[in-house]
Amino acid sequence: MLDRNLQIILLIVTLSFLVYIINMVRNKKLELRYILIWLLTAVGLLVITILPGAIHMLSAMLHIVEPVNTLFLAIIFFLIMIIFSLTKEVSRHFVKIGTLVQEIGLLKLEIEALRKQVTDNSESK
């Protein structure tokens, strides 16, 4: 079981993290679509802090001998979810950047064609 002082510190830190996430969304510094993974993380930490026996129960259900290994498994799972969501966003931005580069190239071609047309018109006069 967790020491009572450690449990209080973890509770304060977890609640502060939860408030911080909500304030980031309210101040539009974090988009709503990214909040789910962080809320799940904060709620998971809150459950572990309030009910430290939950790790032991989950370990028994998963047939994991040491509860700390269950905690590591949960942390690795959340990290993989965070990495996946960030990878998805990077991929989406990569596609957008490619499209923008192509559009800029087309616009440059149009500008050059218009410049050439203007210089040809001014030379013929």
N, C-alpha and C positions, 0 to 999 in steps of 0.2 A: 504494500500500500504506500501511497504518497505521504510524505511528511506534511502536516497541516500548514506550516509556513510556506512550503513549496507550492502546495495546492492553492493557497491564497494568491501568491505571486503569479502563478500561471493563470489563474482566473482573471486577475487585473490586466495582465498582458493580453490575454485572449480577447477580453471585452474591449480593451483599447484598440486592438487590431480590427475588431468588428466595427467599432465606431469610425475608425479611420477609413475603412473601405466604404462605408455608407457615405461619409463626408466627401470622399473622392468622387463618388457618383453624383452626389448632390451638386458639387461644384463643377461638374462636367470635366473632370480631369481623368476620369476612367469611364469608358463606355459601358453601357448597361450589359452588352453581350459578353463582356469579359468578367463581370462580377460573379457569375455563377460558380466558377471554379474557386474563387477566393472565398465566397460565402461557404461553400462546402468545406473548405479547409478550416475556416474559423469555427464552424459548427462542430466539425470533427474534433478540433482541439478543445472546444468547450465541453463536449461530451466526455472526452478523456479526463479533463480536469475535474468536472463535477462528479463523474462516476468512474473512478479509477479501476473499479472492479470490472468494468465493461471490457477492458483489454483481456482480463483473465477469462471472461465468458467467451469472448470472440476467439481467443486462443484455443479454448476447449472445443468450440464448435468446428474450428478449422483443423483440429488435431495437430496444433503446433505446440511443442513442448514448452518453450520459453515465451512468456508474454512480450518480452522485449523484441523478439523476432516478429511478432504480429505487428508491433508498433513500427518496426522498420519496413515491413511489407506495406503497411498503410501509407507511410511516408513516401516510399518508392512509387506506389500507385498514384498518389497525388502529384508527385514530380513528373511522372510520365504524362499525366493528363495536362499539366501546365506546359510541358515541352511540346506536346501534340498541338495544343491550341495556339501556341506561339509559332510553330512551324506552319500551321494552316494560314495564319495571318501573313507570315513572310511570303508564302507562296502566292497568296492573293495579291500582295503588293508587288511582287515580281512580275506578275502578269500585267498589272496596271502600268508599271513602269515601262514594260516592253511596248504596250499600246501607245503610251505617251511619247516614247522615243520615235515610233513610227509616224505618229501625227506631226511631231516637230520636223521630222525629215521631209514630209510632204509639204508642210508650210514653208520650209526653206526653199524647196523647189519652186513653189508658186511665187515666192518673193523674188527669186532670181529670174524667173520667167517674166514677171511684171517689170523688174528693173531693166531687163534686156529690151522689153517692148518699149519702155519709156525712152531709153537711150536711142533705140532705132528710130522712134518717132521724132525725137528732137534732132537727130542728125539728118533726117530726110527733109526737114523744113529749112 
